[in-house]
Amino acid sequence: VFAEGITSITLTAPSDNAWISGTYTFQATYIGNTSGNVTFYANSTVLCADTTVGTINGTASCSADTSTLTEGTYTIYAKAYNSSGDETASDTSTGVKVDNTNPTISSFTIDEEIVKKFGRLTYTCTASDNMGTLTYSVVLTKPDGSTSTKTTSTGTFELDDLNIKGLY
């Protein structure tokens, strides 16, 4: 049984299975009347608190530097406390991944002969990330200033919908 104060809280950011990094703004909406605070946790570690909670219904938010956490998967909690320090409501977001290490691109090769001969851009990219799955995008800027983008999580693909003959 929760003490008087916020009667319901919903963690709105981050969502389940989100990837977060750097300075991140944690958010929750609440229902109830309180002069307490909403505190955000990663597992049992306090991330930050919104101490300006004081309306009947509202949004609580605060920012924290996620680089202070060890990279990995966390359960994020939003807990509401009344002015006496009693917990009045809580909500969780599970499977949140903290990743503050940029992926590494170890090679990127364009087959210029295929571009010249067929007008198709084929490339091979070797990349890695400490957290596993890696998705990357290649953006081609054409002479007229327009761009075409392809995104993949595999090492090779063709930008075959582009007419790039004459660029070489």
N, C-alpha and C positions, 0 to 999 in steps of 0.2 A: 504494500500500500504506500503510495507516494504522498509526501507532505503537500500542503496547499501551495499553489504557485502555477507553473506551467503544467497543463494537464496532458498535452500532446506535443511531440516534437518529431519532425521529419527531416532527416539528413538529405539535403538536395545536391550537395557537391562535396566530395566526389560521389559518383554512382558506383554500384557494384562493378567489380572488374576493371575499373578505370586505371589508367597509367598517369601518374603525376610526377612532377619534377620541379626543381627550383623553388621559388617563392610561390606558394599556392594559396588561393583563397578558399577556405572551407565555409560552407553555408548550410543553414537549417532554417526551416520555418517552424513557428510554434503557435500554440493556442493556449491562452490562459493569461493570468495577471500575475506579474512578478516584479520584484525590484532586485532580482538576483542576477545570474549570468548563465551563459551557455558556454561550456568548455568542450573543446574538441580533443580527442585522443587518438593516437596510433597504438594499437594494443593497449598497454597501460601507461604509455608516455604522453604527458600533456603536450599538445602542439601549440594551442593558443586559446584565448577566451574572449568572448564579447561581453564586456561588463556594462554595456549601455542598454541592455534589455530592460524594458520598463513599460511597454505598452501592453494592451490586452492581447492582441495578436500581432505577430510581426516576423521579421527575418533577422536572424543573428548571423554574423559573419566575422571572420578574422583571418589574417594571413600568417603563414608560418614558413620558415625555410626548411624544405624537406631534405636538404643536403646534410642536416644534422642527424638524419636517420640512416641506419644501415640499409643499403639497397636490398629489396626483397618484397614479399607480400605481407600486407597488414590488414587488420580489421580496424576500420575507422569508426569511432563512437562520437556522437553528439549527446552530451548530457546537460540537462537543465537543473539549476540549483536555485533555491529560494534565498532570501536575504539571511536566513539562519544557517545556510550551508547544507541544507537537506536536499538530496536528489529528488526531483519531482517528475522527471520523464527522461527517456533515453531512446536513441535509435542508432542502428549500425549500418555500415556499408562494408561488404566483405570482398576479399580478393583484390584489394587495391594494391597496385604495384608501384613502388617508389623506384625510379630509375633516373639517376643524375649523371650517368656516364654516357657521353655521346658515342654512337656507333663508330666503328673504324672502317674506312674504305681502304683496302690494301691494293686494289688494282681497278682500273677502269680503262677499257680498250675499245676503240671504235674501229671496225673493219672498213677502212676508207675505200678499198677496191669494190666492195658491194655497193657502197654509196655511189661511187662514180658509174658503175656499170648498170645498176638497177634502180637507183634513186631511193633506196631503202636504207634506213639507218639501223644497223645491227651492232649491238655492243655486248660486252661481257663485263660484269661487275662482280668483284669479290668483296664482300663486306661481312662484318661480324658485330655482334652486340652481346654484352655481358648478361643480358636478361633473356636471351633466346631469340624469339621471332623478330625479324627485321623486315620492314617494308620501306622501300625507297622510291623516289620519283625522279624521272629525267625530264627536264624541260628543254625543248628546242625552240630557240628564238629564230624566226625566219627573217630574211632580209627586209620584208615589209613591216617588221615589228610585231607581227602576230606570234603567238606561242602555241605549242602543242605539248601536252603533258601525258606521260604514261607512268603508271604506278604498278609495282610488282613486289613480290617477296621472293622471287626466284632470281637466279644469277644472270639469265640471258633472255631477252625478248626483242622483237622488232617493232620499230615505229613504222609499220607498214601502211598506215593510212595517210602518210605524208608524201607529198610530191616535193622531194628535195633535190631532184636532178638540177644540175647547174649551180649548186652551191660550192662545188669544188672546181 
